Amino acid sequence: MQVTPSGQPPIVQPRAATDLIDGKVNLLGLSRDELKDALREFGVPEKQLRMRTSQLWHCVYHRGATDFAEMTTISKDMRAKLEKHFIVKRPEIVEAQYSEDGTRKYLIRFADGNEAEAVYIPEEDRGTLCISSQIGCTLNCKFCHTGTMNLVRNLTAAEIVAQMMIARDDLDEWQDPTKGRQVTNIVMMGMGEPLYNFDNVKKALDIIMDEEGIQLSRRRITLSTSGVVPHMERAGREIGVNLAVSLHSPRNDVRSEIMPINKKYDLEQVLQACADYPGGSNSRRITFEYAMLKGINDSDADAKELVRLIRKYKLPVKVNLIPFNPWPGVNYECSDENRIKRFSDYIFKEGISAPIRTPRGRDIMAACGQLKSASEKKSKGQIFREDAAAKEAAN
């Protein structure tokens, strides 16, 4: 395992672009071109490649099929041949937790035994899936539970897409389309820094946005970064989704203390990158994520300085105020409710949207900043004892 200094691009162990399971190629996570190449290598005639690629793409990504027997738009003989060489397989769900407020958290184990978490948050008018891009993180933000982990590796495009597929499986979206889509939005805000895994994130989102597959609009996708300035403009140009920036303080000294990446890319650089972000406008505002930390970043002076910077850089933004979500061992506290409201009111009065996010999934450690692989939170002995207790209870 290789871990880099805080704020530096991580060097991670390479993974094969194509997953092999029992000698078969896993189709989940392949791009259109990769799928076509796999079929060509398999022996599909050139004149059939476009048709076969479209058929499989539709079955895997639009219908959620995992068994070739379900792919009835393909002839029975061809399905039998495909099944000998290919597979459509999701990663293992180690644990699925369901909050009292409807939030769902999935602990997902990948083929190499490493784990990451994804969270589904239902609301009245939408259902948002929070997707991880890395196992662990290299940024070490002091108020973030994920930041206490070492970086293990980047997730592959297949592993990123799989989080979307797993949530849709659990919500029964494929089998009963009359319910309407449950996962209407996704945010790249889970474990890790998406812009330090740019290529895999881009490939995964291209698959998710494809009009013949999952069909999620780029306007319903938000990529959150802690401020990796060199890749922000590229993200707007090459991916074109909504941008969220983990700001958390309008002062360089405070931001550097709680977010070490600020020592490499300071506020001025981050805010200029926001001003230059392709597609940013009043109708498509950038979001500033702002965790409310008691006595750290929640004063009237902080609110005034934040407004000053937004005006200085002429930014089309909204400020998403997040009541801090505690986790075991953290040294920070959430700002008082009245203090958060006063902070929000001031920004609103200055003509800038500053909604207060309602905490979701706190009872299952699924709220913002609380994600961390359960494999690190639980010892093997604890897991063994829990499994034994569950078996005994079942009997």
C-alpha positions as CSV (number, residue, x, y, z in Angstrom):
1,M,0.0,0.0,0.0
2,Q,1.3,3.4,-0.9
3,V,0.2,6.5,1.0
4,T,1.2,10.0,-0.1
5,P,1.6,13.3,1.9
6,S,-1.5,15.2,2.5
7,G,-2.6,17.2,-0.5
8,Q,-0.4,15.4,-3.0
9,P,-1.8,13.3,-5.9
10,P,-1.8,9.7,-4.7
11,I,0.1,7.0,-6.4
12,V,-1.9,3.8,-6.1
13,Q,-1.5,0.2,-7.0
14,P,-2.7,-0.3,-10.6
15,R,-5.7,-2.4,-11.3
16,A,-6.5,-4.3,-14.5
17,A,-8.9,-2.4,-16.7
18,T,-10.9,-5.6,-17.2
19,D,-12.1,-7.7,-14.2
20,L,-11.8,-11.4,-14.6
21,I,-14.0,-13.7,-12.5
22,D,-13.4,-17.5,-12.8
23,G,-11.7,-16.8,-16.1
24,K,-14.7,-14.8,-17.4
25,V,-14.7,-11.1,-18.4
26,N,-17.0,-9.1,-16.1
27,L,-19.0,-6.8,-18.4
28,L,-20.0,-4.4,-15.6
29,G,-18.0,-1.2,-15.9
30,L,-16.8,-1.7,-19.4
31,S,-17.1,1.3,-21.7
32,R,-18.9,1.0,-25.0
33,D,-15.6,0.7,-26.8
34,E,-14.2,-1.9,-24.3
35,L,-17.4,-3.9,-24.6
36,K,-17.1,-3.9,-28.4
37,D,-13.5,-4.9,-28.2
38,A,-14.3,-7.8,-25.8
39,L,-17.0,-9.0,-28.2
40,R,-14.6,-8.7,-31.2
41,E,-12.0,-10.8,-29.3
42,F,-14.8,-13.3,-28.4
43,G,-15.4,-13.8,-32.1
44,V,-18.5,-11.7,-32.9
45,P,-18.4,-10.8,-36.7
46,E,-17.5,-7.2,-37.4
47,K,-20.9,-6.6,-39.1
48,Q,-22.7,-7.7,-35.9
49,L,-20.5,-5.8,-33.4
50,R,-22.6,-2.6,-33.2
51,M,-25.8,-4.5,-32.7
52,R,-24.5,-6.9,-30.1
53,T,-22.8,-4.1,-28.2
54,S,-26.1,-2.2,-28.1
55,Q,-28.0,-5.2,-27.0
56,L,-25.7,-6.1,-24.1
57,W,-25.4,-2.4,-23.1
58,H,-29.1,-2.1,-22.9
59,C,-29.5,-5.3,-20.9
60,V,-26.8,-4.5,-18.4
61,Y,-27.3,-0.8,-17.8
62,H,-30.9,-0.1,-18.7
63,R,-32.5,-3.3,-17.5
64,G,-30.0,-4.2,-14.7
65,A,-29.7,-7.8,-15.9
66,T,-27.1,-10.0,-14.2
67,D,-28.0,-13.3,-15.8
68,F,-27.7,-14.0,-19.6
69,A,-31.0,-16.0,-19.3
70,E,-32.7,-12.6,-18.6
71,M,-31.4,-11.1,-21.8
72,T,-34.3,-12.2,-24.0
73,T,-33.6,-9.6,-26.8
74,I,-30.5,-11.8,-27.6
75,S,-31.0,-15.2,-29.3
76,K,-30.8,-18.2,-27.1
77,D,-27.8,-19.7,-28.9
78,M,-25.9,-16.4,-28.6
79,R,-26.7,-16.1,-24.9
80,A,-25.3,-19.6,-24.3
81,K,-22.1,-18.7,-26.1
82,L,-21.7,-15.4,-24.2
83,E,-22.3,-17.1,-20.9
84,K,-19.2,-19.3,-21.5
85,H,-16.9,-16.2,-21.7
86,F,-18.6,-13.3,-19.9
87,I,-20.3,-12.6,-16.6
88,V,-22.2,-9.6,-15.1
89,K,-21.4,-9.5,-11.4
90,R,-21.9,-6.9,-8.6
91,P,-19.4,-6.7,-5.7
92,E,-20.5,-8.2,-2.4
93,I,-22.7,-6.3,0.0
94,V,-21.1,-7.0,3.4
95,E,-23.7,-5.1,5.3
96,A,-26.8,-3.0,4.4
97,Q,-28.0,-0.6,7.2
98,Y,-31.3,1.2,7.2
99,S,-31.8,4.4,9.2
100,E,-35.0,5.5,10.9
101,D,-35.2,8.4,8.5
102,G,-35.1,6.1,5.4
103,T,-31.4,6.5,4.7
104,R,-29.6,3.3,3.5
105,K,-25.9,2.6,3.9
106,Y,-24.1,-0.1,2.0
107,L,-20.7,-1.6,3.0
108,I,-19.4,-3.0,-0.3
109,R,-16.5,-5.5,-0.5
110,F,-14.6,-5.7,-3.8
111,A,-12.8,-8.6,-5.4
112,D,-9.5,-7.9,-3.6
113,G,-11.2,-7.8,-0.2
114,N,-11.1,-4.0,0.2
115,E,-14.3,-2.2,1.2
116,A,-16.0,1.2,0.6
117,E,-19.4,2.7,1.6
118,A,-22.2,4.2,-0.4
119,V,-25.3,6.0,1.0
120,Y,-28.8,6.4,-0.4
121,I,-30.8,9.4,1.0
122,P,-34.5,9.6,0.1
123,E,-36.3,13.0,0.1
124,E,-39.7,14.2,-0.9
125,D,-38.7,15.2,-4.4
126,R,-35.6,13.2,-5.0
127,G,-33.4,10.3,-4.0
128,T,-29.7,10.9,-3.8
129,L,-26.9,8.3,-3.9
130,C,-23.6,9.3,-2.3
131,I,-20.9,7.4,-4.2
132,S,-17.3,6.7,-3.1
133,S,-14.3,7.1,-5.5
134,Q,-11.5,5.8,-3.4
135,I,-10.9,3.3,-0.6
136,G,-9.7,5.6,2.2
137,C,-8.4,9.1,1.5
138,T,-5.2,11.0,1.3
139,L,-6.4,14.4,2.4
140,N,-6.6,14.0,6.2
141,C,-9.3,16.6,6.8
142,K,-9.5,16.7,10.5
143,F,-13.3,16.8,10.9
144,C,-13.9,13.9,8.5
145,H,-14.0,10.3,9.6
146,T,-12.8,9.0,6.2
147,G,-9.8,11.2,6.6
148,T,-8.6,9.1,9.5
149,M,-8.0,6.2,7.1
150,N,-5.0,5.8,5.0
151,L,-5.5,5.7,1.2
152,V,-5.6,2.1,0.0
153,R,-6.3,2.6,-3.7
154,N,-8.5,4.2,-6.3
155,L,-11.7,2.5,-7.2
156,T,-12.1,1.3,-10.8
157,A,-14.8,2.6,-13.0
158,A,-16.6,-0.7,-12.6
159,E,-16.5,-0.4,-8.8
160,I,-17.9,3.1,-9.0
161,V,-20.7,2.2,-11.4
162,A,-21.4,-0.9,-9.2
163,Q,-22.5,1.3,-6.3
164,M,-25.2,2.7,-8.5
165,M,-26.3,-0.7,-9.6
166,I,-26.3,-2.1,-6.0
167,A,-28.6,0.8,-4.8
168,R,-31.0,0.3,-7.7
169,D,-31.0,-3.5,-6.9
170,D,-31.9,-2.8,-3.3
171,L,-34.6,-0.3,-4.2
172,D,-36.1,-2.8,-6.7
173,E,-35.9,-0.2,-9.5
174,W,-35.3,-2.8,-12.3
175,Q,-38.1,-5.1,-11.5
176,D,-40.9,-2.6,-10.9
177,P,-40.4,0.5,-13.2
178,T,-43.9,1.7,-12.3
179,K,-42.6,2.9,-9.0
180,G,-40.6,5.5,-10.9
181,R,-36.9,6.1,-10.4
182,Q,-35.7,6.0,-6.8
183,V,-32.1,7.1,-7.4
184,T,-32.7,10.4,-9.2
185,N,-29.4,12.1,-8.3
186,I,-25.9,11.1,-7.5
187,V,-23.1,12.9,-5.7
188,M,-19.5,12.0,-5.8
189,M,-19.1,12.8,-2.1
190,G,-18.4,9.5,-0.5
191,M,-15.0,8.2,0.5
192,G,-12.1,9.8,-1.2
193,E,-11.2,12.7,-3.5
194,P,-12.8,12.2,-6.9
195,L,-10.4,14.5,-8.7
196,Y,-7.5,12.3,-7.6
197,N,-9.1,9.4,-9.4
198,F,-10.1,11.5,-12.5
199,D,-10.0,9.0,-15.3
200,N,-12.0,6.3,-13.5
201,V,-14.6,8.8,-12.2
202,K,-15.0,10.2,-15.7
203,K,-15.4,6.8,-17.3
204,A,-17.9,5.7,-14.6
205,L,-20.0,8.9,-15.0
206,D,-19.9,8.6,-18.8
207,I,-21.5,5.1,-18.4
208,I,-24.1,6.4,-15.9
209,M,-25.0,9.3,-18.2
210,D,-25.3,7.2,-21.4
211,E,-28.7,7.8,-23.0
212,E,-29.2,4.1,-23.8
213,G,-28.3,2.8,-20.4
214,I,-28.8,4.3,-16.9
215,Q,-29.8,7.6,-18.5
216,L,-29.0,9.9,-15.6
217,S,-28.7,13.6,-16.7
218,R,-25.5,15.4,-16.0
219,R,-27.6,18.1,-14.3
220,R,-28.5,15.5,-11.7
221,I,-24.9,14.6,-10.9
222,T,-22.6,16.6,-8.6
223,L,-18.9,16.1,-8.2
224,S,-17.5,17.2,-4.9
225,T,-13.8,18.2,-4.5
226,S,-11.7,19.6,-1.6
227,G,-10.1,21.9,-4.1
228,V,-7.8,20.1,-6.4
229,V,-7.3,23.1,-8.5
230,P,-5.4,21.7,-11.5
231,H,-8.3,19.2,-12.3
232,M,-11.3,21.5,-11.6
233,E,-11.4,23.2,-15.0
234,R,-10.8,19.8,-16.7
235,A,-13.7,18.3,-14.8
236,G,-16.0,21.0,-16.1
237,R,-14.8,20.6,-19.6
238,E,-14.6,16.8,-19.9
239,I,-17.3,15.7,-17.5
240,G,-19.6,18.7,-17.3
241,V,-21.5,17.8,-14.1
242,N,-22.4,20.1,-11.2
243,L,-19.5,21.2,-9.0
244,A,-19.4,21.2,-5.2
245,V,-16.4,22.5,-3.3
246,S,-15.6,21.6,0.3
247,L,-14.8,25.0,1.6
248,H,-15.4,24.9,5.3
249,S,-13.7,28.2,6.1
250,P,-13.2,31.6,4.5
251,R,-9.8,32.1,6.1
252,N,-6.6,30.5,4.9
253,D,-5.2,29.9,8.4
254,V,-8.3,28.0,9.6
255,R,-8.8,26.1,6.4
256,S,-5.1,25.0,6.4
257,E,-5.6,23.7,10.0
258,I,-8.7,21.7,9.3
259,M,-8.0,20.9,5.6
260,P,-4.3,20.4,5.0
261,I,-4.8,20.5,1.2
262,N,-5.2,24.3,1.6
263,K,-1.4,24.5,2.1
264,K,-1.0,23.4,-1.5
265,Y,-4.1,25.0,-3.1
266,D,-5.1,28.0,-1.0
267,L,-8.5,29.8,-0.9
268,E,-7.6,32.3,-3.6
269,Q,-6.6,29.5,-6.0
270,V,-9.7,27.5,-5.2
271,L,-12.0,30.5,-5.6
272,Q,-10.4,31.5,-8.9
273,A,-10.8,27.9,-10.2
274,C,-14.5,28.2,-9.2
275,A,-14.8,31.5,-11.1
276,D,-13.2,29.8,-14.1
277,Y,-15.3,26.6,-13.9
278,P,-16.9,25.9,-17.3
279,G,-20.7,26.1,-17.2
280,G,-21.0,28.0,-13.9
281,S,-23.9,30.4,-13.9
282,N,-26.8,31.6,-11.8
283,S,-28.9,28.8,-13.2
284,R,-26.2,26.3,-12.5
285,R,-24.6,27.4,-9.3
286,I,-21.6,25.9,-7.7
287,T,-22.2,24.6,-4.2
288,F,-19.9,25.4,-1.2
289,E,-20.0,22.7,1.4
290,Y,-19.6,24.2,4.8
291,A,-19.5,22.0,8.0
292,M,-20.4,24.1,11.0
293,L,-17.7,23.6,13.6
294,K,-18.4,25.2,17.0
295,G,-15.9,28.0,17.7
296,I,-13.9,27.2,14.6
297,N,-15.7,28.6,11.5
298,D,-19.1,29.8,12.7
299,S,-18.7,33.4,13.8
300,D,-20.4,36.5,12.4
301,A,-17.0,37.5,11.1
302,D,-16.7,34.2,9.2
303,A,-20.1,34.8,7.6
304,K,-19.1,38.3,6.5
305,E,-15.8,37.2,5.1
306,L,-17.4,34.4,3.2
307,V,-19.9,36.8,1.6
308,R,-17.0,39.2,0.8
309,L,-15.1,36.5,-1.0
310,I,-18.1,35.3,-3.0
311,R,-18.7,38.9,-4.2
312,K,-15.0,39.5,-4.9
313,Y,-14.8,36.5,-7.3
314,K,-18.4,37.1,-8.6
315,L,-19.3,33.5,-7.9
316,P,-22.7,31.9,-8.8
317,V,-22.9,29.8,-5.6
318,K,-25.1,28.5,-2.9
319,V,-23.6,27.7,0.5
320,N,-24.7,24.4,1.9
321,L,-24.4,24.6,5.7
322,I,-23.9,21.2,7.2
323,P,-24.4,20.7,11.0
324,F,-21.2,18.8,11.9
325,N,-21.8,15.1,12.3
326,P,-19.7,13.7,15.2
327,W,-17.9,10.4,15.2
328,P,-15.9,8.5,17.9
329,G,-12.7,10.3,18.9
330,V,-13.3,13.5,17.0
331,N,-12.2,16.7,18.7
332,Y,-14.8,19.0,17.1
333,E,-18.4,19.8,18.1
334,C,-21.3,20.9,16.1
335,S,-22.2,24.6,16.2
336,D,-25.3,25.5,18.3
337,E,-28.6,25.5,16.4
338,N,-29.1,29.2,16.9
339,R,-25.6,30.0,15.8
340,I,-26.1,28.0,12.6
341,K,-29.4,29.8,11.9
342,R,-27.8,33.2,12.5
343,F,-24.9,32.3,10.1
344,S,-27.5,31.2,7.5
345,D,-29.7,34.3,8.0
346,Y,-26.8,36.7,7.4
347,I,-25.8,35.1,4.1
348,F,-29.4,34.9,2.9
349,K,-29.9,38.6,3.7
350,E,-26.9,39.3,1.5
351,G,-28.7,37.7,-1.4
352,I,-26.9,34.4,-1.4
353,S,-28.7,31.1,-0.8
354,A,-27.5,29.3,2.4
355,P,-29.8,26.4,3.3
356,I,-29.1,24.4,6.4
357,R,-28.8,20.7,5.5
358,T,-31.0,18.4,7.6
359,P,-28.7,15.6,9.0
360,R,-29.6,12.2,7.6
361,G,-28.5,8.7,8.7
362,R,-26.7,9.7,11.8
363,D,-28.0,6.7,13.7
364,I,-26.1,4.4,11.2
365,M,-23.0,6.6,10.8
366,A,-24.1,7.5,7.3
367,A,-24.2,11.3,7.5
368,C,-21.8,13.6,5.8
369,G,-18.2,13.1,7.0
370,Q,-19.0,9.8,8.9
371,L,-18.1,7.2,6.2
372,K,-15.3,4.8,6.9
373,S,-14.8,1.2,6.0
374,A,-16.4,-1.0,8.6
375,S,-13.6,-3.5,8.1
376,E,-11.4,-1.0,9.9
377,K,-14.0,-0.1,12.5
378,K,-14.6,-3.7,13.6
379,S,-12.0,-6.3,14.6
380,K,-12.2,-9.8,13.1
381,G,-13.0,-11.1,16.5
382,Q,-15.9,-8.7,16.8
383,I,-17.3,-9.7,13.4
384,F,-16.9,-13.3,14.3
385,R,-18.8,-12.8,17.6
386,E,-21.6,-10.9,15.8
387,D,-21.9,-13.6,13.1
388,A,-22.1,-16.3,15.8
389,A,-24.7,-14.4,17.8
390,A,-26.8,-13.9,14.6
391,K,-26.7,-17.6,13.8
392,E,-27.7,-18.5,17.3
393,A,-30.6,-16.1,17.3
394,A,-31.7,-17.5,13.9
395,N,-31.8,-21.0,15.4
